Structure formats: structure tokens, C-alpha cells
Amino acid sequence: MPKWHIASMDEYKSLHKRSIDDPEGFWSEIAKELHWFTPWTKVLDWNPPDAKWFVGGTTNACYNCVDRQVEADHGDETAILWEGEPIDADSGPEIRCLSYADLQHETSKFANALKVLGVKKGDIVTIYMGMVPELAIAMLACARIGAAHSIIFGGFSSQAIIDRVQDAKSKTIITCDGSWRRGSIVPLKANVDAACDQLEGTPEAVEHVVVVKRCENDITMYPRDEWYHDLVAEAPTDCPCEPMDAEDMLFLLYTSGSTGKPKGILHTTGGYMVYTYFTAKNVFNLIPDADPDQKQVYWCTADIGWVTGHSYIIYGLLPNRVPTLMYEGAPNHPGPDRFWDIVERHKVTQFYTAPTAIRAFMKWGDQHPKAHDLSSLKVLGTVGEPINPEAWMWYHRVIGGERCPIVDTWWQTETGGQMISPLPGCTPTKPGSCTLPLFGVDAAILDENGNEQPANTGGLLAIRKPWPGMLRGIYGDRQRFIDTYWSAFKVDDQQLQEGELSSPQRNCPSPYYLAGDSSRRDEDGYFWIMGRIDDVINVSGHRLGTMEVESALVAHESVVEAAVVGMPHEIKGTGIAAFVTLAPTHTPADKAATDALKQTLRAHVGNEIGAIAKPDMIRFTDALPKTRSGKIMRRLLRAVAAGETDTNQDTTTLEDFSVLAKLTESEGG
Ligand code: WTA
């Protein structure tokens, strides 16, 4: 048994070269490791910006995650290992272990139940649940019958459910009564009720809500509601997997962009499945039949409501036949050592988390990880935002005991799977760099005209060739898909002069995928991600559009205008700063009223979007600094928010100088 799938840089380089020179030969070999009902006739059909992978092939993602393992006689092995948040003083945490055979049984029953509710191939089912095994079962049951899922993170508000259900025209929602989070219950069902009530009587009215009983909190059951346990109790156990065209939709996942409402990123079946399977295998070095004393247990701490959970808890993991651990709750419940307690209890070998979590662990202190045996760990991973070298070093030393390679994986909801990352046991790492492109990924740093930048020069991160896991579109918005990802930048002179470059004009069509991140490559070809170039901020590794937060703020009666920018934050990486102009009728009389209004506005944003979008700092201001053409000067606001009051920035185009002076004087909080 090899210790590492890719064991040397020579092997990486020759395989990478082959994957770029002959992508069709390369990916067809990988795809053959999975099950296809009918083989494809062509590997790639590339008509920029549209890629079709495994043309004419039919397959099923649930089959490859579940049934294929059962067919190969691995039905008894653990597929999903689940631990609940509450800890009972006598019996400890609740642990559930689902084998591939269990998953086959459960997904078949629930798939049949969905059919009874009228869900068919091609429908879009909304899922809004906590991290319980039924969430995995629900998504796989959808895949089983060829319905696409649209999973909404359980931390989002009912307004977020409304927006996504409307956009997807989804008629069925699967939810839970509640979910456990840091010892309290998140009222998921009540949020769904509020959304359904709003949609009632409109063309987007929801027809069925399926409810999993988890927290046993008080809920109201309406005529549209069904208990999950009642539905599956009556459902037959046999439900063959539907053969799906490789390019049939597997799921939609809504994510934030610079403008407007979140967009539904569309992923299809064949390419996504092959890509996540293969990246997971190599990046985490997944080996199903490892020696008995080295048995692998993989744990990704993300919520399935984000793409990381889709790709690297479920779809990329299960086909690799290594147990995937799902944890229900918070990292600090009941104490700040909960994660290390879990690693020790289940002898976790691969651990994948976000830099924001690592910074929180650092702050909570070394004593918590040190109180646990973490010697089972072999590979550590990070995702979601750039990791600062201090956090990287701490992760390596305190969690990895200086023996575990760290894979800093750069990718996006849109890319479906990891794109730039070290391979453990192979790629020499540099703290803070996601290192080199993975197989089939032709990544480059380009200037505004599409020319490759020399070493150590910042530019736009672009991918020059299609890859199997790439998004196939934005649901229902072809133009936005082209404008956002497939149009090169051309900087507008006027904007340049006005010092406002955050929303460049994109007006030359480009066959390259533009990620929306800026980056540089060093002299060794290593990538260093610098951050977003659009109005998207990355709060604790979660994407938010500044405009979404602004719209939420101006929806409040006291607010006339709002500008939201990112600001440095010790734990979150980027925090949210909001500059708000109030209606004269709502100007607070004193400090107490000011503080109260700030709290009200935070809560309001929490209701409109979700707790992750609550501003960390709100400043009330008489006016916002604007360019002559009326654009808010965000670059300036970013500097103010970062505390750089004495900016060297050119402010000569400021509409009103006194505005800047007032902003830098006014206290934050
Ligand atoms: C950022 C998460 C630096 C980046 C999988 C990207 C990263 C956005 C890294 C996508 C990394 C993700 N280093 N930045 N290793 N990973 N990002 O769609 O700005 O939630 O564009 O997907 O996160 O966020 P998303």
C-alpha cells in the first residue's frame, strides 16, 4: 500500500503536464474508476463559456456514493460517522454510524417518499436543515431520483429562504424542527413557516414541507407539513438509482456576488462527481483499505450548507470509501476543546477546517488541544480564505505536532472542487501559499488585458482551460454568468482617476474563467491569494456581498443610505463595517440611543440575512464620501474602517471634504 497517492514532485509534474496536454485522455481514465450506466461518447465539448463533460454518458451520483460500495461488498463499512452536539453526563454524546448498506436503505426509502409527494426528476428540492444524518440522506435521495437540491445554510434567515425558493421555483422543502447550536435550538421549522406564509398565494407557494424531528422543540404542523419519520415508515425500500445524463443538474447552491441577490450556482452530475472524487482522493490522501492500525477517518468541519460540505463531506468523500465524520454543533460546546475531544474519540486522520476557526482556537489557548491525544492526525487542511502565516504555524505545531502536512486549498462554490493546493507528502509548502494548481487546472495571473503577469506581480486569478467540476451557469441568468466570470477587465479611465477601481468595467469577452480573486505567483510558481477584487467580502470564510448587507440596512426605516466594506478582524479575517446615514427623524439624541439603534440595526440585518451578516462596526455619518459621478468611495471607507485615519489616498475628487473629516472623527463601535 503506498503511503501517499502522489509521492514526489516529479510524479506531480509529469501527471500535471499530462492533464493539461491531454485533458480528455487524463479525465477519461479517472472517470472509469466510477460507475456509468452508459459510457460517454466524447470526454469534452468546449464551446466557451460552455463546457460539457462526458457527453452522452449516464451515471448517478448517489449510486457512486452508496450503491457502488454495496455492490462491491463493502456494504457493512462505515460511510458516515455522526456525532450530535449535546453531551449527556452519563452516556456522552449521541453517536450514529451509518454503513453504505444503511445509506442505501435510507436513501431508497426517503427517495420513494419524495416521489409520493410528487417530486420528479428535474425538480429542485430546497433543503434547510441542521447537520444531522438525515441531511446527507435527503441530498443523496434527491440525487437518487434525479431531483436537484438547493441547500440553504441553517444560519440564514427566513428572508433568505424566500429569495432562494422563489428563484429556484422550488415546491418542496425539507427541514428539521430545530437544530442544536451551542446548547440552544435554532428554530428552523419556524423560519420555514415564516417563509412559506410569505409565499402563500403567490406562484411560488411551497406545496410540501418535510420535517425531521431532532430537537423536539414546539412547532406547529400545517396541512402542507409531513413528518419525515411518518413518510419513511410507509415507504418501500426498493428504489433504483435514476440514470442521469452527465450534464443533468445535480444541485444549485446560492452564493453571494457583487451585485443583487445571491446567485444560484449550477453544478451538473458527471464532471462534478469525477472532479470531487479525484481531488478528495489526492488532496486528503484517502486510502480505504489502509492498514488496520492506520484506518482512516476523515473529518471536514464545514456545514453541508456551504460548498465545502457538499463536495468534501459528501460527494467527493463517499466514492472514496473512507468514513466521513459529521459533527452537529459548535466548536466550543460544551467547552473550547470539543473539536479535539472529537478527534481523539474517533481517531480522526484527516482534518479539514477554516482559518477563522484556527484563529479562534489559537485565542482560546493551547491547553485545549494539548489536553487530548491528537496523534491519529495525518493530514490537515484549510479552506475559505487566505491563512495568515502565524495561524498556519500554530496549526502545524499545536494540532499537527509538526508531523502533518497542511493542505491550504484554494477553490470556490463555482469551481465545484479544489483547484490550487499542495498534495500531502509531495508538495513542499510555504505558510500562507496554496502552492500549485491541481490536475487539469491551468491557473494563471493576468493583467487587465489578459496578459500573464511576471513573477511576484499581482493580478487577476484566471483559469485558462475548462475542468470537469466547473459551474455550468447561474440558474436563470445567462447574462450574469457571462458578465461575472467570462469577460475580461478593461479599466475605465474615469474610474481610475476617481480612485474607484472596485467595480471595473468588464467589456472584452474572454475564454478564461475569472475567479474574482487577485493573486500573485512567486518565483517558484506558487500562488499567493490576495483577496477578492469585487464587492464580495469573506467573513469567517463565508461569502457575503457588501450590497446584500447594504440592502438589508436600507430596508430599515431609520436608514437613508448605507455603505458596507470589509475591515481587518482578528478572528474572522474580514469583519463587516457599515457606514450609515440616518433619516433626520431617527437621529439618536444621546449615546445610549445611538448604541440602542446600532443594536437594532444589527438585529435587523440578522433577521434579513442571517447572524453571519451582522455588522461588526456601525458608524453613523451625515453623508457618505462620493466621487463626482456619485459613486461611494469604498476604497476610502475601507481605509477609514481599518483605522487608517491619516490616509495617503488621493481625496481630491471627494465631493465634500468635510465628510471624510467627520468620518474619521466619529467613533466606531
Ligand atoms: C476565498 C469556498 C485564500 C477566495 C470553498 C474565493 C481562499 C472564495 C481559499 C470562495 C484559500 C477560498 N486561500 N482564499 N485557500 N479558499 N478562498 O465560494 O476569495 O465560499 O474566491 O468557496 O473564498 O468562497 P466560497
Boltz pocket constraint, residues with backbone or C-beta under 6 A from the ligand:
constraints:
  - pocket:
      binder: B
      contacts: [[A, 255], [A, 306], [A, 307], [A, 308], [A, 382], [A, 383], [A, 384], [A, 385], [A, 386], [A, 387], [A, 408], [A, 409], [A, 410], [A, 411], [A, 412], [A, 413], [A, 414], [A, 420], [A, 434], [A, 515], [A, 516], [A, 517], [A, 529], [A, 531], [A, 532], [A, 538], [A, 541], [A, 542], [A, 543]]
      max_distance: 6.0
